[in-house]
Amino acid sequence: MTTDRRVIVCYDVADDYRRNHVSRTLLDYGTRIQQSVFECILSQDLHDEMVERVKRLTASYPEDRVCFVDLCATCGEKITVVGSSPRADQVKSMIV
């Protein structure tokens, strides 16, 4: 049985064009919860695909940084949100 994983992705990308490209790429996998932070619930295959796509966009630029933080199920249940930003598991529909 494949278990989906909750991943928080945050980034600091120096160039506007690359930053927008990274942002649009991450929208394919998750929900924006802050300006440069996404929450994703993914299978292992989709996680690996996402990481590879982001690497292709940023690997040649040492000033760029993208951080992928895997949360265990227990940690995911302990997330506290103050404000109106949606959580990935609260999104009602997704266009694929």
N, C-alpha and C positions, 0 to 999 in steps of 0.2 A: 504494500500500500504506500502510495506517495503522499507525503505530508507537505502541505504548503508552509512556507516560512514567511514570517513578517520581517521586513528589512527596512531600516531607515537609511535613506541616501541623502547626504548633504554634500554640497560642492562649493568651491571657490574657484571660479574660472575667470581669468584676467580679461580675455577678449570678449566683447559683446556678441560677435557672430558665433563664436564657439559656445559661449554661455547659453545663448538662445537655442543652439542646436542640441546641447546637452539637455536643456529643459524640455524641449519637444520630444526628445528620445525618451526621457524618463516618464513623460505623460503616457507613453505607450504601455507602461508597466505599473503605474501607481497613481496616487493622489498627492497633489501639492498640499503640504500642510503649513509651510512657511515659504518665503520668497525663494530660498535656495535649499529647501528640504522637502523630500518626498517620502511617503509611507507606501510600501508595496507589500502585497501578499502574493507570493509566487511559488510555483513549483521549482524544483532544483533546475530543471532545464531552462525555464524562463529566467531564473536568476542568473544562470551562466550566460545566457544570451544577452541579457541586459548589461552585465559587466563587460562582456566583449565589445558590445557596441559603444559603450562609454569609453573603453580603453582606446578604441580606434580614433575617437574624437580628441582625446586628450594626451595620449602617450608621448607625443613629440614635444610637449610643452611642459617643461619642469615647473613653471610657475602655477600651473593648474593642479588642483587637488580635488579628488572625489573620494568620499568615505562611505563605505557600505557597512552598516552595523546590523548584524543579525540579532534578533531578539527571540529568546526561547518563549514557549507558550505562556509560562508563568509571568515572565517580564512583560509580555504583550498585554496581559490582563491588568497590569499595574500602571499602565500609562494614564496619566492625568492630563486633561486638556482644559485650559481656561481660555474661553473665547469661542469663536464660531467656526474655526477651521475644521473641515470634515475629516474624519478618520477614514482610512482605506476601506474598512469593513462597513462603513456607513454609506458608501456610494450606492445609489439605487440602481443605476444602469451604467453600462459601459459599451461603447461603440468599438467593435473589433474589425 
